[in-house]
Amino acid sequence: MSDASRIAIEHVFTDPSLLRQALTHRSYGVPNNERLEFVGDAVLNCAVALSLYERFPTLPEGDLSRARAHLVNRETLAQVARRLGLGDAIHLGEGELRSGGTDRSSILADAMEAVIGAVFLDAGFEAARSAIDAAYADVLRDADPATLGKDPKTRLQEWLQSRRLPVPEYAIIGTTGEAHAQRFSVECRIAELSIAVRGSGTSRRAAEQDAAQKALEAMQQAAPRARG
């Protein structure tokens, strides 16, 4: 049973029906969260733009736009939604429940935007911005303006190219699940550094990004040992 009271959004609703609607997927019935998602998308873009503008006073417009695009994209929204516990609180139809909808990035991202829209309608922009800043605190705390907005594959490739090393090789090593809910496993190999790591995701691209992130982490862990 979905329980909206367990989500970790930092806002107490004056009108709890807005939160219930924000957590109702269209597969469950009406009213659902699509209209709130529309509002939340606009509020989120504005609030994130302001936070980046204030946090990085020397960052040029192009880099600010890239960073904002990264922070409001589906995967980052889904990541934030998982941390807030939205998946267990979303009302879904039986078909979506059976197919793993509670952890599907598109559903989580839409619900996250809808919750933001609900906070905005309940208490205005400043309340919504406070809730967004709290939800994104971990994402922004150690953000590096030089890499913020660049996906792991791009960061990995740039790091290797800056050291005149060949780009990594990616290979699918397996798929699991039914056609509507497949998971891909991918290996990322960097032969020159003796690194071979595996990533997974609901698409080949997502699995490659996961593998690239693990390759970056493997290189960071190896760096102190190399210096030592």
C-alpha positions as a printed NumPy array, in Angstrom:
array([[  0.   ,   0.   ,   0.   ],
       [  1.406,   3.399,  -0.999],
       [  2.143,   5.696,   1.912],
       [  2.819,   9.337,   1.018],
       [  3.719,  10.137,   4.628],
       [  6.978,   8.205,   4.253],
       [  8.509,  10.298,   1.497],
       [ 11.349,  12.53 ,   2.663],
       [ 10.242,  15.783,   1.008],
       [ 10.929,  18.76 ,   3.261],
       [  7.49 ,  20.328,   3.14 ],
       [  4.337,  19.952,   5.214],
       [  1.316,  20.255,   2.947],
       [ -1.559,  22.53 ,   3.866],
       [ -3.572,  20.678,   1.217],
       [ -2.572,  16.972,   1.371],
       [ -4.728,  16.203,  -1.667],
       [ -2.084,  17.897,  -3.827],
       [  0.526,  15.408,  -2.652],
       [ -1.837,  12.471,  -3.239],
       [ -2.444,  13.684,  -6.771],
       [  1.295,  14.191,  -7.364],
       [  1.862,  10.555,  -6.434],
       [ -0.919,   9.174,  -8.649],
       [  0.222,   7.797, -12.008],
       [ -2.179,   7.937, -14.943],
       [ -2.372,   4.136, -14.956],
       [ -4.081,   4.292, -11.549],
       [ -6.84 ,   6.719, -12.44 ],
       [ -7.836,  10.365, -12.226],
       [ -6.979,  12.885, -11.015],
       [ -3.384,  11.953, -11.824],
       [ -0.075,  13.789, -11.709],
       [  0.373,  14.868, -15.341],
       [ -0.789,  18.476, -14.888],
       [  1.244,  18.874, -11.689],
       [  4.252,  17.475, -13.556],
       [  3.845,  20.259, -16.133],
       [  3.974,  22.915, -13.404],
       [  6.788,  21.203, -11.516],
       [  9.009,  21.045, -14.597],
       [  8.905,  24.847, -14.952],
       [  9.447,  25.472, -11.235],
       [ 12.338,  23.002, -11.085],
       [ 14.139,  24.606, -14.034],
       [ 13.855,  28.057, -12.477],
       [ 14.931,  26.947,  -8.99 ],
       [ 17.91 ,  24.943, -10.249],
       [ 18.998,  27.833, -12.473],
       [ 18.984,  30.18 ,  -9.477],
       [ 20.907,  27.716,  -7.3  ],
       [ 23.598,  27.26 ,  -9.956],
       [ 23.803,  31.017, -10.578],
       [ 24.415,  31.653,  -6.896],
       [ 26.702,  28.674,  -6.271],
       [ 28.995,  29.257,  -9.255],
       [ 29.293,  33.061,  -9.715],
       [ 32.008,  32.852, -12.4  ],
       [ 30.587,  30.013, -14.487],
       [ 29.652,  31.141, -18.038],
       [ 26.12 ,  30.797, -19.4  ],
       [ 26.894,  27.771, -21.566],
       [ 28.278,  25.787, -18.636],
       [ 25.357,  26.843, -16.436],
       [ 22.92 ,  25.598, -19.078],
       [ 24.745,  22.288, -19.374],
       [ 24.749,  21.817, -15.614],
       [ 21.065,  22.663, -15.332],
       [ 20.181,  20.229, -18.119],
       [ 22.008,  17.498, -16.226],
       [ 20.315,  18.278, -12.911],
       [ 16.792,  18.25 , -14.344],
       [ 17.146,  15.269, -16.687],
       [ 15.26 ,  12.013, -16.162],
       [ 18.081,  10.043, -14.574],
       [ 19.021,  12.719, -12.026],
       [ 15.361,  13.273, -11.142],
       [ 14.89 ,   9.532, -10.707],
       [ 18.008,   9.385,  -8.52 ],
       [ 16.627,  12.15 ,  -6.293],
       [ 13.197,  10.486,  -6.222],
       [ 14.718,   7.179,  -5.077],
       [ 16.575,   8.935,  -2.277],
       [ 13.314,  10.533,  -1.139],
       [ 11.478,   7.203,  -1.216],
       [  8.938,   8.18 ,  -3.871],
       [  8.823,   4.753,  -5.505],
       [  7.007,   3.071,  -2.633],
       [  4.51 ,   5.939,  -2.381],
       [  3.378,   6.17 ,  -6.023],
       [ -0.107,   4.866,  -6.858],
       [  0.195,   2.686,  -9.977],
       [ -2.18 ,   0.516, -11.959],
       [ -1.776,  -3.243, -11.701],
       [  0.042,  -3.518, -15.033],
       [  2.653,  -0.931, -14.076],
       [  3.114,  -2.569, -10.67 ],
       [  3.729,  -5.964, -12.238],
       [  6.25 ,  -4.548, -14.713],
       [  8.369,  -2.841, -12.031],
       [  6.979,   0.663, -12.391],
       [  7.867,   1.632,  -8.83 ],
       [ 11.537,   1.809,  -9.862],
       [ 11.177,   2.915, -13.486],
       [ 13.148,   6.102, -14.055],
       [ 10.506,   7.742, -16.244],
       [  7.756,   7.218, -13.65 ],
       [  9.967,   8.359, -10.771],
       [ 11.132,  11.459, -12.658],
       [  7.584,  12.45 , -13.56 ],
       [  6.447,  11.947,  -9.959],
       [  9.355,  14.045,  -8.68 ],
       [  8.361,  16.93 , -10.954],
       [  4.722,  16.524,  -9.901],
       [  5.637,  16.693,  -6.209],
       [  7.567,  19.905,  -6.863],
       [  4.538,  21.28 ,  -8.682],
       [  2.35 ,  20.298,  -5.74 ],
       [  4.619,  22.105,  -3.263],
       [  4.552,  25.211,  -5.472],
       [  0.75 ,  25.238,  -5.658],
       [  0.474,  24.54 ,  -1.941],
       [  2.851,  27.236,  -0.672],
       [  4.509,  29.188,  -3.491],
       [  7.9  ,  29.421,  -5.144],
       [ 10.109,  29.911,  -2.079],
       [  8.69 ,  26.788,  -0.432],
       [  9.223,  24.847,  -3.635],
       [ 12.765,  26.131,  -3.964],
       [ 13.566,  25.16 ,  -0.372],
       [ 12.251,  21.653,  -0.992],
       [ 14.275,  21.396,  -4.213],
       [ 17.479,  22.652,  -2.56 ],
       [ 17.045,  20.086,   0.217],
       [ 16.327,  17.265,  -2.236],
       [ 19.372,  18.156,  -4.351],
       [ 21.715,  18.858,  -1.432],
       [ 23.773,  15.685,  -1.896],
       [ 23.999,  16.202,  -5.665],
       [ 25.258,  19.777,  -5.331],
       [ 27.396,  19.536,  -2.183],
       [ 30.557,  18.331,  -3.882],
       [ 29.659,  19.408,  -7.42 ],
       [ 32.609,  20.28 ,  -9.636],
       [ 31.654,  22.997, -12.166],
       [ 34.217,  21.583, -14.604],
       [ 32.408,  18.248, -14.806],
       [ 28.852,  18.993, -13.669],
       [ 26.535,  18.162, -16.528],
       [ 28.95 ,  15.831, -18.26 ],
       [ 27.884,  12.202, -18.179],
       [ 30.323,   9.502, -16.994],
       [ 31.172,   8.322, -20.534],
       [ 32.135,  11.858, -21.551],
       [ 34.188,  12.441, -18.398],
       [ 35.974,   9.111, -18.815],
       [ 36.769,   9.771, -22.468],
       [ 38.061,  13.293, -21.768],
       [ 40.243,  12.019, -18.909],
       [ 41.801,   9.345, -21.133],
       [ 42.276,  11.648, -24.114],
       [ 43.959,  14.279, -21.931],
       [ 46.569,  11.618, -21.134],
       [ 46.774,  10.413, -24.736],
       [ 45.263,   7.064, -23.876],
       [ 42.848,   5.211, -26.186],
       [ 39.119,   5.516, -25.535],
       [ 37.519,   2.655, -23.568],
       [ 35.812,  -0.323, -25.161],
       [ 32.227,  -1.235, -24.232],
       [ 30.716,  -4.661, -24.795],
       [ 27.325,  -6.115, -23.894],
       [ 27.86 ,  -9.229, -21.793],
       [ 24.263, -10.135, -21.065],
       [ 20.592,  -9.197, -20.856],
       [ 17.947, -10.355, -18.395],
       [ 14.204,  -9.919, -17.95 ],
       [ 11.177,  -9.766, -20.216],
       [ 11.151,  -7.523, -23.276],
       [  9.234,  -4.769, -21.463],
       [ 11.575,  -4.786, -18.449],
       [ 15.012,  -5.805, -19.7  ],
       [ 18.278,  -5.092, -17.913],
       [ 21.535,  -4.89 , -19.806],
       [ 24.997,  -5.759, -18.486],
       [ 27.965,  -4.038, -20.119],
       [ 31.706,  -4.321, -19.586],
       [ 33.967,  -1.29 , -19.896],
       [ 37.586,  -2.18 , -20.677],
       [ 40.628,   0.08 , -20.522],
       [ 43.421,  -2.3  , -21.434],
       [ 46.26 ,   0.202, -20.949],
       [ 45.234,   0.65 , -17.304],
       [ 44.264,  -2.998, -16.701],
       [ 40.716,  -1.922, -15.837],
       [ 37.649,  -4.027, -16.664],
       [ 34.421,  -3.169, -14.857],
       [ 30.791,  -4.05 , -15.357],
       [ 27.715,  -1.849, -15.305],
       [ 23.999,  -2.484, -15.652],
       [ 20.886,  -0.553, -16.615],
       [ 17.499,  -0.672, -18.267],
       [ 19.046,   0.263, -21.63 ],
       [ 22.407,  -0.264, -23.276],
       [ 23.178,   3.428, -22.879],
       [ 22.344,   3.395, -19.167],
       [ 24.484,   0.288, -18.65 ],
       [ 27.427,   1.899, -20.458],
       [ 27.088,   5.025, -18.309],
       [ 27.041,   2.88 , -15.172],
       [ 30.154,   1.012, -16.325],
       [ 31.922,   4.272, -17.176],
       [ 31.14 ,   5.644, -13.716],
       [ 32.63 ,   2.524, -12.13 ],
       [ 35.72 ,   2.859, -14.321],
       [ 36.159,   6.451, -13.129],
       [ 35.836,   5.289,  -9.514],
       [ 38.36 ,   2.507, -10.122],
       [ 40.86 ,   5.031, -11.482],
       [ 40.314,   7.357,  -8.521],
       [ 40.951,   4.501,  -6.108],
       [ 44.104,   3.509,  -7.98 ],
       [ 45.509,   7.049,  -8.044],
       [ 46.465,   7.232,  -4.313],
       [ 48.177,   3.852,  -4.565],
       [ 50.117,   5.011,  -7.61 ],
       [ 51.268,   8.171,  -5.812],
       [ 52.204,   6.14 ,  -2.773]])
